[in-house]
Amino acid sequence: MIFKRSFITIALLFGLGIALFTVSEYSRENAINALQQRTHADLNRYILTMRQKLARFRDIPQLLSTHPDLVRALRDHANSNDIARANLHLVKVNAILGTRDSYLMDSIGTTIAASNWDGPGSFTGRNFNYRPYFTKAMEGELGQYFALGSTSKKRGYFYAYPVRHRDVILGVIVVKIDLNEIEQDWNEQEIELLVSDEDGVIFISTREQWKFRTLSPLTKTDRKRITASKRYAEQALLPLNITQRSASAGNSEIIRLREPSTKKTEQQYLIQSGVVGNSDLNVSILADLESVQRQILVNMLYIGTLYVAIVLLVMVIIARRRIAKQRAQFELRELQALESSGARVKAILNNTWAGLITLDTTGCIESMNVTAQKLFAYSEQELQGREFYPLLEGVEAALYREQINPQRNLSTELLIEGRAKCGDGRLLPIEFVVGNMHQQGGLHFLITVQDITERKEYEDQLAQSKRLLESRVEQRTTELTSANERLLQEVKQHSQTQNELIQTAKLAVIGQMSAGINHELNQPLMAIRGYADNARKFLALEKEQNVDSNLNEIALLTERMAKILHPLKEFSRKSSGLQQNVSVRSLRSGVLAILYPRLQKSKVTVLWPELESDYAVLGDLLRLEQVMVNLIGNAMQAAEGQERQGAAKVEISQYPLSADKLCISVKDNGPGIADADLDNIFEPFYTTKKEGQGLGLGLSISQRIIEDVGGELAANNYYSTDKSAVLGAEFTVLLQRGTQV
């Protein structure tokens, strides 16, 4: 059945598609033919108008060429009076005939008289021998030409004729016609008109943006020829954006024209063209095909509506016949169903999960189903005719009476909870609802009763679980509060321990520095002792100048001792822990000052070049000094194995990774770090040094310090170019850049 319906639907849709397609093609062909005939008649009318406009002025130059004033002006012995009379005559001709301009040119193309001789754009003195109409007239024929005026920059159609005297051509008389009024008269809806020259350049159009465009692209030769004649001045002469052409009946074409400047970026036109007689001008009429599309749409809508209406009418007729047949079958089934409905309803009532009891309007029991008899432990005969309310306990009498009131509002029907007094002496938890029931024209009440013993037991268990849960939540809250307090105390102790470890690491470095500093201080002390003894002797000899010199040396030696002790004192004090801008140049100076005693005695070369440009990083100077001292010290220990080759060295460099990151690299040429140690090297108390050379806290503390200032500390090996040999270890410190110092 479903397949049959789907097949019919597909067939109807297919038929609708064929009908619409046929109507579309037929309507399109008829509409285009009608439009073609109408526009062809309009085209002939416009061509006739154009021809009449031009014919009015065609013979005027020939008539003017015989006027004696113009002939005298062109003769060799012409004087200023002759030129003046020629100017006045041309002004009069221009006024009478309604031409735009008229002017007289000599045999070389220079204008000697013009109707605008006294105006700001006078043609007199200008040479137009490059115009084709001048060349044609000088050959003895009528010259006609359309162009933009080289002086006025206005469109005009030019007629030129030779001026002869005794069969000798002395010059050319030219009349310029204004064609603007043609555009003003051509104003039709859904039709565009244009006039083009023999090259296809549009110079008259009812669409402003089409002027000085071409119907097809110009060749380089044509464009060069047009430019040389200065026919269209500086116009670009770009082609219309015609994206598609297709032939139509009656020497017409259907074109698709893209115009981004309009609301519809692409439009279809039916175009027809015709030549204006006795000229090189072409008139084209473009009819918008939107009316054709509307006609096609209307016809398709009409046919589609008619098709759907016919299909619906047929479907209604078929449906009515089917409904009549189904109604007869339904009435037969209903008759058969009524015969067995009584027994089925009774079976349903007796086997339903709820107890059903019917009452009369006085509240007495009329009937009970099997479920109700089981709930109350009474038979229907035992309770028939008795009031129902005495079988209830825990139910307000007023509420019950309100439910069995015949005048009650049905919206007040409530679910009532109570207990039933069973025939076996039990009190059974129940809930019931009283509803109205109309039977044989009389009002009865139907009570639906449900045993809620299990629900009550569940509610008791739920209440007990809730009390137990509240007790556990309270106990757990107390435990969490206590644990939180202990955690806060441990965090505080951990912070103190970390600071103590950092200070301990500093003191360990100080211990390593102390031997070198002791050696450095020993020499100044011995020198001070010698200078003091000498000063005492010089004082006894009253050589005060020598005494002063010795005291000055003693002062310089004490100043040197203070400089030696200053890094030790600075390095040993605790850091403030506040982040601030730290100069990398200051960091380098402090670290090298702290390592000075060790560098003097070590055979490892430490290369940290002077900075050409200083950088600033965010952190704490003392802590960063501690990190760099630790990293450089470890690198020196790792490189000491290369001393016998004389190449033990440590290289430190710094470079910006980005606008907000700076990297400081510490590289040694030692044996590198084993792969198994790379994952654990920053763990506390993990060390690869020999026993007695360290506790394994230096790198762990250094990593903590760098992370505290928002940076990163990493370790890796660097290799040779071919990756075949380890060249040493490299530690990189990535810090946030601060404000430039």
C-alpha positions in Angstrom: 0.0 0.0 0.0 2.8 2.4 0.9 4.6 1.5 -2.3 1.4 2.1 -4.3 0.9 5.5 -2.7 4.6 6.5 -3.3 4.3 5.4 -7.0 1.1 7.5 -7.5 2.8 10.5 -5.8 5.9 10.3 -8.0 3.7 9.9 -11.1 1.7 13.0 -10.2 4.8 15.0 -9.5 6.3 13.8 -12.8 3.2 14.8 -14.7 3.2 18.2 -13.0 6.9 18.7 -14.0 6.2 17.8 -17.6 3.2 20.2 -17.8 5.1 23.0 -16.2 8.1 22.5 -18.6 5.9 22.4 -21.6 4.0 25.5 -20.6 7.3 27.2 -19.8 8.8 26.5 -23.2 5.6 27.4 -25.1 5.1 30.6 -23.1 8.7 31.7 -23.5 8.6 31.2 -27.3 5.4 33.1 -27.7 6.4 35.9 -25.4 9.7 36.4 -27.1 8.1 36.4 -30.5 5.5 38.9 -29.4 8.3 41.0 -27.8 10.4 40.8 -30.9 7.6 42.0 -33.2 6.7 44.8 -30.9 10.3 46.0 -30.4 11.0 45.7 -34.2 8.2 48.1 -34.9 9.6 50.4 -32.2 13.0 50.1 -33.7 11.8 51.2 -37.2 10.1 54.2 -35.6 13.2 55.2 -33.8 15.4 54.8 -36.9 12.9 56.9 -38.8 13.1 59.6 -36.1 16.9 59.5 -36.2 16.9 59.7 -40.0 14.5 62.6 -40.1 16.6 64.5 -37.5 19.7 64.1 -39.6 18.0 64.7 -42.9 16.9 68.1 -41.7 20.5 69.3 -41.7 22.1 67.1 -44.4 21.8 69.6 -47.2 22.5 72.8 -45.1 26.3 72.7 -45.6 25.9 72.4 -49.3 23.5 75.3 -49.3 25.9 77.4 -47.2 28.9 76.6 -49.4 27.5 78.9 -52.2 27.0 81.9 -50.0 29.3 84.8 -51.2 30.3 85.9 -47.7 31.8 82.5 -47.0 33.5 82.3 -50.4 35.1 85.8 -50.0 36.4 84.9 -46.5 38.3 81.9 -48.0 39.9 83.8 -50.9 43.5 84.9 -50.7 42.8 88.6 -50.6 40.2 88.4 -47.8 40.4 91.0 -45.2 39.0 91.4 -41.6 35.7 92.8 -42.9 35.2 89.7 -45.0 35.9 87.5 -41.9 33.5 89.5 -39.8 30.7 89.2 -42.3 31.3 85.4 -42.5 31.1 85.2 -38.6 27.9 87.2 -38.5 26.3 85.1 -41.3 27.2 81.9 -39.4 25.7 83.3 -36.2 22.5 84.1 -38.0 22.4 80.6 -39.6 23.0 78.9 -36.3 20.1 80.9 -34.7 17.6 80.3 -37.5 18.3 76.6 -38.1 18.9 75.6 -34.4 22.2 73.9 -35.0 24.7 73.7 -32.1 27.7 75.3 -34.1 28.7 76.1 -37.6 32.2 77.1 -38.8 34.3 77.7 -41.8 37.8 76.1 -42.3 40.4 76.9 -44.9 42.1 74.3 -47.1 44.6 73.2 -44.4 41.9 72.8 -41.7 42.2 76.0 -39.8 38.9 77.6 -38.6 38.7 81.2 -39.9 35.1 81.9 -39.0 32.6 80.4 -36.6 29.2 81.0 -35.1 30.8 81.1 -31.7 33.6 83.4 -32.8 33.1 85.8 -29.8 32.5 83.1 -27.2 34.9 81.6 -24.6 35.2 78.3 -26.5 35.5 79.9 -30.0 36.7 77.6 -32.8 38.5 80.3 -34.7 42.1 79.7 -35.1 41.8 75.9 -34.2 42.8 73.3 -36.8 40.6 70.3 -37.3 42.3 68.7 -40.3 42.5 65.4 -38.4 38.7 65.0 -38.5 37.5 62.5 -41.2 34.7 64.8 -42.2 37.3 67.5 -43.3 39.2 64.9 -45.4 36.0 63.8 -47.0 34.9 67.3 -47.8 38.3 68.3 -49.2 37.9 65.3 -51.6 34.7 67.1 -52.9 32.1 64.9 -51.1 29.7 65.4 -48.3 31.5 64.6 -45.0 29.4 63.3 -42.0 30.8 62.2 -38.7 29.9 61.8 -35.0 32.4 62.8 -32.4 32.9 64.7 -29.1 33.8 68.3 -29.6 37.6 68.8 -29.0 36.8 72.2 -27.5 33.3 71.8 -26.0 33.7 68.1 -25.1 30.0 67.8 -26.1 28.5 65.2 -28.4 27.5 66.3 -31.9 26.9 65.1 -35.4 29.0 66.9 -38.1 28.1 67.6 -41.7 30.8 69.1 -43.9 30.8 70.3 -47.5 33.5 71.8 -49.7 33.4 75.5 -50.5 34.3 76.1 -54.2 35.2 79.0 -56.3 35.5 78.4 -60.1 35.7 74.6 -59.4 38.6 75.1 -56.9 38.0 73.9 -53.3 38.9 76.8 -51.1 37.8 75.3 -47.8 35.1 73.4 -45.9 31.8 74.6 -44.2 30.8 72.5 -41.2 27.5 72.2 -39.3 27.4 70.5 -35.9 24.0 69.1 -34.8 23.0 68.6 -31.1 21.7 65.1 -30.5 20.8 65.5 -26.8 17.1 66.1 -27.5 16.9 62.6 -29.0 17.8 61.0 -25.7 15.2 63.2 -23.9 12.5 62.0 -26.3 13.5 58.3 -26.0 12.1 57.3 -22.6 10.4 53.9 -22.6 9.8 51.5 -19.7 11.5 48.1 -20.0 13.2 49.3 -23.2 16.8 50.7 -23.6 17.8 52.5 -26.7 21.3 53.2 -28.0 23.0 54.6 -31.1 26.5 53.4 -32.0 28.9 54.3 -34.8 30.4 52.0 -37.4 33.0 50.7 -34.8 30.2 49.8 -32.3 31.0 52.7 -29.9 27.8 53.8 -28.1 27.4 57.6 -28.1 23.6 57.9 -27.5 21.9 55.8 -24.8 19.0 55.9 -22.5 21.3 54.3 -19.9 23.9 56.8 -18.8 26.5 54.2 -17.8 26.5 52.7 -21.3 27.7 55.9 -23.0 31.1 55.6 -24.7 31.1 51.8 -24.1 31.4 49.3 -27.0 29.1 46.5 -28.1 32.1 44.3 -28.6 35.9 44.6 -27.8 37.8 46.9 -30.2 40.9 45.6 -32.0 44.2 47.4 -31.4 44.1 48.8 -35.0 40.6 50.2 -34.5 41.5 51.7 -31.1 44.6 53.3 -32.5 42.6 54.8 -35.4 39.9 56.2 -33.1 42.5 57.7 -30.8 44.3 59.4 -33.7 41.0 61.0 -34.8 40.4 62.3 -31.3 36.8 61.3 -31.9 36.0 60.4 -28.3 38.7 62.5 -26.4 39.9 60.6 -23.3 37.1 58.0 -23.1 38.3 54.5 -22.2 35.9 52.8 -24.7 35.5 49.7 -22.6 33.2 46.9 -23.9 29.8 46.2 -22.2 30.1 43.2 -19.9 28.1 40.8 -22.1 28.5 37.3 -20.7 26.4 35.4 -23.1 24.9 35.7 -26.6 22.3 33.5 -28.3 20.5 33.9 -31.6 16.8 34.5 -31.7 14.2 34.8 -34.5 14.1 37.8 -36.9 17.9 38.7 -36.8 17.7 39.4 -33.1 19.8 38.2 -30.2 19.3 37.4 -26.6 22.2 38.7 -24.5 23.0 38.4 -20.8 24.5 41.6 -19.5 26.3 41.9 -16.1 25.9 45.3 -14.4 27.3 45.4 -10.8 26.0 49.0 -10.4 22.3 48.0 -10.6 20.1 46.1 -8.1 20.1 43.1 -10.4 23.7 42.3 -11.2 22.8 40.4 -14.4 20.0 41.0 -16.8 18.7 39.5 -20.0 17.8 41.6 -23.1 16.4 40.9 -26.5 18.5 43.2 -28.8 17.7 44.2 -32.4 19.7 46.7 -34.5 19.1 48.7 -37.7 21.2 51.1 -39.8 20.1 54.8 -40.1 20.0 55.5 -43.9 22.6 57.8 -45.5 24.8 57.4 -42.4 27.1 55.0 -40.6 25.0 55.0 -37.5 23.3 52.0 -36.0 20.2 52.1 -33.7 19.8 49.2 -31.3 16.8 48.5 -29.1 17.2 46.3 -25.9 14.0 44.9 -24.4 14.3 43.6 -20.9 13.2 39.9 -20.7 11.9 40.3 -17.2 8.4 40.8 -18.6 8.9 37.5 -20.4 9.9 35.8 -17.2 6.9 37.2 -15.4 4.6 35.9 -18.2 6.2 32.5 -18.0 5.8 32.5 -14.3 2.1 33.5 -14.5 1.3 30.8 -17.0 3.2 28.2 -15.0 1.3 29.3 -11.9 -2.0 29.1 -13.7 -1.4 25.7 -15.2 0.1 24.4 -11.9 -2.9 25.6 -10.0 -5.3 24.1 -12.5 -3.4 20.8 -12.5 -3.4 20.6 -8.7 -7.1 21.5 -8.6 -8.0 18.7 -11.0 -5.8 16.2 -9.0 -7.4 17.3 -5.8 -10.9 17.0 -7.3 -10.2 13.5 -8.4 -8.7 12.6 -5.0 -11.8 14.0 -3.2 -14.1 11.9 -5.4 -12.0 8.8 -4.8 -11.8 9.6 -1.0 -15.5 10.1 -0.7 -16.2 6.7 -2.3 -13.6 5.1 0.0 -15.1 6.8 3.1 -18.6 5.6 2.2 -17.3 2.1 1.9 -15.3 2.3 5.1 -18.3 3.8 6.9 -20.4 0.7 6.0 -17.6 -1.6 7.2 -17.2 0.5 10.4 -20.9 0.3 11.3 -20.8 -3.5 10.8 -17.7 -3.8 13.1 -19.4 -1.5 15.7 -22.4 -3.7 15.8 -20.2 -6.8 16.3 -18.1 -5.0 19.0 -21.2 -3.9 21.0 -22.2 -7.4 21.4 -19.0 -8.3 23.2 -18.2 -5.0 24.9 -20.2 -5.6 28.1 -18.3 -8.8 28.9 -14.9 -7.2 27.9 -15.6 -4.1 30.1 -16.5 -6.2 33.0 -13.4 -8.3 32.6 -11.3 -5.2 32.4 -12.8 -3.7 35.6 -12.3 -6.9 37.5 -8.7 -7.3 36.5 -7.6 -3.6 36.8 -4.9 -2.8 39.3 -7.2 -0.3 41.1 -10.3 -0.9 43.2 -13.4 0.5 41.7 -16.5 1.2 43.8 -19.8 2.9 42.6 -21.9 4.9 45.0 -25.4 6.4 44.7 -26.1 10.1 45.5 -26.5 9.2 49.2 -23.0 7.7 49.4 -24.1 4.1 49.6 -22.2 1.3 47.8 -23.8 0.0 44.6 -21.1 -2.3 43.2 -17.4 -3.3 43.7 -14.9 -4.9 41.3 -12.9 -7.9 42.3 -9.8 -5.7 43.2 -11.8 -3.6 45.7 -13.3 -6.7 47.3 -9.8 -8.1 47.8 -8.5 -4.8 49.3 -11.4 -4.4 51.8 -11.6 -8.2 52.5 -15.5 -8.0 51.9 -17.7 -9.5 49.2 -19.9 -7.2 47.1 -23.0 -8.7 48.7 -21.7 -7.8 52.2 -21.2 -4.1 51.5 -24.0 -3.5 48.9 -26.3 -0.8 50.2 -24.0 0.3 53.1 -22.4 3.7 53.4 -18.8 3.9 52.2 -17.5 6.4 54.7 -17.6 4.1 57.8 -15.0 1.9 56.0 -12.5 4.8 56.2 -10.2 6.1 58.9 -8.1 9.3 59.0 -10.3 11.1 56.4 -12.2 14.3 57.3 -15.9 13.9 57.0 -16.4 17.4 55.6 -13.9 16.7 52.8 -15.5 13.4 52.0 -19.0 14.9 51.9 -17.8 17.7 49.6 -16.6 15.1 47.1 -19.9 13.2 46.9 -22.0 16.4 46.7 -23.9 16.3 43.4 -23.5 20.2 43.1 -19.8 20.2 43.5 -17.4 21.8 41.1 -15.6 19.1 39.1 -12.3 21.1 39.3 -12.2 20.4 43.1 -11.7 16.6 42.5 -8.9 15.6 44.9 -6.7 12.6 45.7 -7.5 11.7 49.3 -5.2 9.7 51.5 -6.3 7.6 54.5 -6.7 4.0 55.8 -9.3 1.4 55.0 -10.9 -0.8 57.7 -10.7 -4.3 56.2 -13.0 -7.2 57.0 -10.1 -9.1 58.5 -9.3 -6.3 61.0 -6.4 -4.7 59.1 -5.9 -1.0 58.6 -4.7 -0.7 55.0 -3.0 2.5 53.8 -5.0 3.7 50.7 -5.5 6.7 48.5 -8.7 7.3 46.5 -10.4 9.8 44.2 -14.1 10.4 43.7 -15.4 11.0 40.2 -18.8 11.6 38.6 -20.4 8.9 36.4 -23.6 9.3 34.4 -25.4 6.1 33.8 -28.9 5.7 32.3 -29.7 9.3 32.9 -28.8 9.3 36.6 -25.8 10.6 38.5 -23.5 8.2 40.3 -20.1 8.4 41.9 -17.1 6.2 41.0 -14.4 5.8 43.6 -11.0 4.6 42.5 -9.0 3.1 45.4 -5.2 2.2 45.3 -3.2 0.3 47.9 -0.2 2.5 49.0 1.4 0.1 51.5 4.6 -0.2 49.5 4.8 3.5 49.0 4.5 4.2 52.7 7.2 1.7 53.5 9.4 3.4 50.9 8.7 6.8 52.3 9.7 5.6 55.8 12.9 4.1 54.4 13.6 7.3 52.6 13.1 9.5 55.7 15.5 7.2 57.6 18.1 7.4 54.9 17.8 11.2 54.8 18.4 11.4 58.5 21.4 9.0 58.2 22.8 11.1 55.2 22.5 14.4 57.1 24.4 12.8 60.0 27.2 11.6 57.7 27.4 15.0 55.9 27.7 16.8 59.2 30.4 14.4 60.3 32.3 14.6 57.0 32.1 18.4 57.1 33.7 18.4 60.5 36.5 16.1 59.2 37.1 18.3 56.1 37.2 21.5 58.2 39.9 19.9 60.4 41.8 18.6 57.4 41.7 22.0 55.7 43.2 23.6 58.7 46.0 21.0 58.8 46.6 21.5 55.1 46.9 25.3 55.5 49.4 24.8 58.3 51.4 22.3 56.2 51.4 24.8 53.3 52.8 27.5 55.6 55.4 25.1 56.9 56.3 24.1 53.3 56.7 27.7 52.3 59.1 28.3 55.2 61.0 25.1 54.5 61.4 26.1 50.8 62.8 29.5 51.7 65.2 27.9 54.2 66.3 25.4 51.5 67.0 28.3 49.1 68.9 30.2 51.9 70.8 26.9 52.7 71.8 26.5 49.0 73.1 30.1 49.1 75.1 29.4 52.2 76.5 26.2 50.5 77.7 28.4 47.6 79.1 30.8 50.1 81.0 28.0 51.7 82.6 27.2 48.3 83.4 30.9 47.8 84.9 31.3 51.2 88.2 29.6 50.4 88.8 31.7 47.4 87.7 34.9 49.2 90.1 33.9 52.1 92.9 33.7 49.6 92.0 37.0 48.1 91.8 38.7 51.5 95.2 37.3 52.7 97.3 39.3 50.3 95.7 42.7 51.0 96.0 42.0 54.8 99.7 41.3 54.5 100.1 44.4 52.4 98.3 46.5 54.9 100.5 45.1 57.7 103.6 46.1 55.7 102.3 49.6 54.9 101.4 50.1 58.6 104.9 49.1 59.8 106.5 51.3 57.3 104.2 54.2 58.2 105.2 53.9 61.8 108.9 54.1 60.9 108.4 57.0 58.5 106.4 58.8 61.3 109.3 58.3 63.7 111.6 59.8 61.0 109.0 62.6 60.5 108.6 61.8 56.8 105.0 62.8 56.7 104.7 62.6 52.9 105.7 58.9 53.0 103.3 58.3 55.9 100.5 59.9 53.8 101.4 57.7 50.8 101.4 54.5 52.9 98.0 55.5 54.5 96.6 56.1 51.0 97.7 52.6 49.9 96.1 51.1 53.0 92.8 52.9 52.2 92.9 51.5 48.6 93.5 48.0 50.0 90.6 48.2 52.4 88.4 49.4 49.6 89.5 46.4 47.5 88.7 44.1 50.5 85.2 45.6 50.8 84.5 45.0 47.1 85.6 41.3 47.6 83.3 40.9 50.6 80.3 42.8 49.0 79.1 40.0 46.7 79.4 37.6 49.6 77.2 39.8 51.8 74.7 40.5 49.1 74.5 36.8 48.1 74.0 35.6 51.7 71.1 37.9 52.6 67.5 36.8 52.0 65.6 38.0 48.9 62.5 40.2 49.2 60.6 37.9 46.8 59.1 40.8 44.9 59.2 40.8 41.1 60.7 43.8 39.4 62.6 44.7 36.2 66.1 43.1 36.3 68.8 44.2 33.9 70.5 41.2 32.3 73.7 43.3 32.2 73.5 43.8 36.0 72.7 40.1 36.4 75.9 39.2 34.5 78.1 41.6 36.5 76.8 40.2 39.8 77.1 36.6 38.8 80.7 37.0 37.6 81.6 39.0 40.7 80.3 36.1 42.9 82.2 33.5 40.8 85.4 35.6 40.6 87.4 33.6 43.2 86.4 30.3 41.6 87.1 31.6 38.1 90.6 32.7 39.1 91.5 29.2 40.3 89.6 27.1 37.7 91.1 26.0 34.4 87.6 26.1 32.8 87.1 29.1 30.5 83.8 30.8 31.1 82.6 32.9 28.2 79.9 35.4 28.8 80.4 38.2 26.3 79.6 41.8 27.2 76.1 42.8 26.1 75.9 45.2 23.1 72.3 46.0 24.0 70.8 45.4 27.5 67.6 43.5 28.1 65.2 43.5 31.1 63.5 40.5 32.6 60.9 40.1 35.4 62.2 38.6 38.6 64.3 39.1 41.7 67.9 39.9 41.1 69.3 38.0 44.1 67.4 34.8 43.2 68.3 35.0 39.6 71.9 35.4 40.6 71.6 32.3 42.7 70.2 30.3 39.8 72.9 31.5 37.3 75.7 30.9 39.9 74.4 27.3 40.4 74.0 26.6 36.7 77.4 28.0 35.8 79.0 26.2 38.7 77.5 22.8 37.6 78.6 23.5 34.0 82.2 24.2 35.2 82.2 20.9 37.2 80.9 19.0 34.1 83.6 20.6 31.8 86.5 19.9 34.2 87.0 16.5 32.5 88.1 18.3 29.4 91.0 20.2 31.1 93.7 17.8 29.8 92.7 18.6 26.3 92.9 22.3 27.1 89.4 22.9 25.8 87.2 23.0 28.9 84.8 25.8 28.5 81.3 27.1 29.5 79.4 29.5 27.1 76.6 31.7 28.3 74.4 33.6 25.8 71.0 35.4 25.9 68.6 36.2 23.1 65.0 37.1 22.8 62.6 34.4 21.6 59.6 36.7 21.2 58.3 40.1 22.2 57.6 38.9 25.7 60.2 36.0 26.2 64.0 36.0 26.7 66.2 32.9 26.8 69.5 32.6 28.7 71.5 29.5 27.7 74.4 27.9 29.6 76.3 25.3 27.6 79.3 23.2 28.6 81.5 20.8 26.6 81.4 18.1 29.2 80.1 14.5 28.7 76.5 15.6 28.7 73.6 14.2 30.7 72.6 10.6 30.5 69.2 9.9 29.0 68.1 8.1 32.2 69.0 11.2 34.3 67.2 13.8 32.1 63.8 12.9 33.5 64.9 13.1 37.2 67.5 15.8 37.2 65.3 18.4 38.8 64.0 16.1 41.5 65.1 17.0 45.1 68.2 15.1 46.4 68.8 13.6 43.0 72.4 14.1 41.9 74.9 12.7 39.5 77.9 14.2 41.2 80.4 12.3 43.3 79.8 11.8 47.0 80.6 15.0 48.9 80.2 17.3 45.9 76.5 18.2 46.5 73.2 17.1 48.0 71.1 17.3 44.8 69.1 20.4 45.8 70.6 23.0 43.5 68.7 22.3 40.3 65.4 21.6 42.2 65.7 25.0 44.0 66.7 26.7 40.8 63.7 25.3 39.0 61.4 26.5 41.9 62.9 30.0 41.7 62.4 30.3 37.9 58.8 29.0 38.1 58.1 31.5 40.9 59.0 34.4 38.5 56.8 32.9 35.7 59.6 31.3 33.7 60.8 27.8 32.7 64.1 25.9 33.3 65.0 23.0 31.0 68.0 20.7 30.4 69.1 18.8 27.3 72.1 17.6 25.4 73.3 19.3 22.2 74.8 17.3 19.4 77.2 17.6 16.5 75.8 18.5 13.0 75.3 14.9 12.0 73.7 14.0 15.4 76.3 11.3 15.9 78.1 12.7 19.0 77.1 14.5 22.2 79.0 17.8 22.5 77.8 18.7 26.0 74.9 19.7 28.1 72.7 22.9 27.8 70.5 24.5 30.4 68.0 27.1 29.1 66.3 29.6 31.3 63.2 31.1 29.7 62.1 34.4 31.4 59.4 37.0 30.9 60.7 40.2 29.4 60.2 43.4 31.4 60.2 47.1 30.5 63.3 48.0 28.5 66.0 49.5 30.8 
